[in-house]
Amino acid sequence: MSSQIIPVEPFDYVVFGGNGDLAERKLLPALYHRDHDGQVPDASRIIGASRSEISDEDYRAFARQALAKHVDAADMHQVSVDRFLSRLHYRKVDARADEGWDDLRALLDEAGEDRVRAFYLAVGPSLFADFARQIGERGLSSANMRLVVEKPVGRDLKSACELNRIIADHFTEEQVFRIDHYLGKETVQNLMVLRFANALYEPIWNSAHIDHVQITVAESVGLEGRAGYYDKSGALRDMVQNHIVQLMCLVALEPPSALDADALRDEKLKVLRALRPIDASNVESRTVRGQYKAGASDGGAVKGYLDDLGNGESNTETFVAIKAEINNWRWAGVPFYLRTGKRLSERMSEIVVTFRPIPHSIFAGAAGNIVQNQLVMRLQPNEGVKQWLMIKDPGPGGMRLRHVPLDMSFAESFRVRNPDAYERLLMDVIRGNQTLFMRRDEVEAAWKWVDPILDA
């Protein structure tokens, strides 16, 4: 997870759903930033593909608008923009038809089979299997190809296993990159460094010293045009099974033997297998689910979920809180409180590790209460780390205790642009580095834990 820029050879990035929302908001801006920073070699190509009938020039115009909308003006340099747009091509393809696949293969073959080819499935989950089959059966695959699969991988354990089986029919596990963009965030990567590059934390990173852990992913928005997808998924499928469970694994895992993909994922898998099951017998005492109602947000009136949806019948949860427990030596007795939801008071994601109270206070006569120490890792907004400590309030007047943070904001501490998670992950795909991507058995183990909660 070094910040060193590792050179790569020219590559082709094919984005299925190339003119969709994810490509517009995240993928094209992320690839532009990597190009602007000198990480995209000359002769590399970015190929958008979808069912839309548009030309290369139309696609470049779409990309130009995407950059103008989602890249800060200070980072929009005309030379860089023009160079990036010149890399863009477009081909019309249909996941469930023959149309366009020969044209796409011919374009890729112009660069030869030795070039790295990355295929990003920025499409609806219902199309993942179709695209995987087409890539495998249409002769697009090569020894240096990578397949990037967005979340969610399946709707439940059965569908995840089926999708993984279809993918495995055409690609090796080393060619498959199941992406969770939360793992590309700087704070998440810094969690590993905090634990394993400092003598301070790891000796007390256990049930003897930690009282509980909270992992929160809160959104202030509602459906934002995702009604069709979200009502079929809900907060458990959309956020818990992937983002939040992955964060919990990184907090709880044992030290890996090395910082490589399989060593790290082996340890995450052990955490998933040690999770205490939640089912019909304990779901009411260990989970809370709900929907947002009409109210106020940012000073304005907002609709409730059913009004946003236009459907008065839905029971889909927009909020979920879970008390998770890990049945192993390190974490026995330490609750992990997981929560996520829409239309909450603020947009923020953070991990809070609360340490146990001191065993005995010698400050009985002091002003102020002794508050438990906390380590707060903020993922968004304003990524950074805070260690909350007790200190004496300066000045005369006796012993007055105060709870204060040692605050490290990444933006203020390093004075550099904080790259979007996709920037890191997109280039890790090209390098073949799977460290921050999920393995097949991880995904299936996460569904094995979540499925009974969905069914209860």
Secondary structure, 3 states (H helix, E strand, C coil): CCCCCCCCCCEEEEEECCCCHHHHHHHHHHHHHHHHCCCCCCCCEEEEEECCCCCHHHHHHHHHHHHHHHCCHHHCCHHHHHHHHHCEEEEECCCCCCCCHHHHHHHHHCCCCCCEEEEEECCCHHHHHHHHHHHHHCCCCCCCEEEEECCCCCCCHHHHHHHHHHHHHHCCHHHEEEECHHHHCHHHHHHHHHHHCCCCCHHHCCCCCEEEEEEEEECCCCCCCCHHHHHHHHHHHHHHHHHHHHHHHHHHCCCCCCCCHHHHHHHHHHHHHHECCCCCCCHHHHEEEECCCCEEECCEEECCHHHHHCCCCCCCCCEEEEEECECCCCCCCCCEEEEEECCCCCCEEEEEEEECCCCCCCCCCCECCCCCCEEEEEEECCCEEEEEEEEECCCCCCCEEEEEEEEEEHHHHHCCCCCCHHHHHHHHHHHCCCCCEECHHHHHHHHHHHHHHHHC
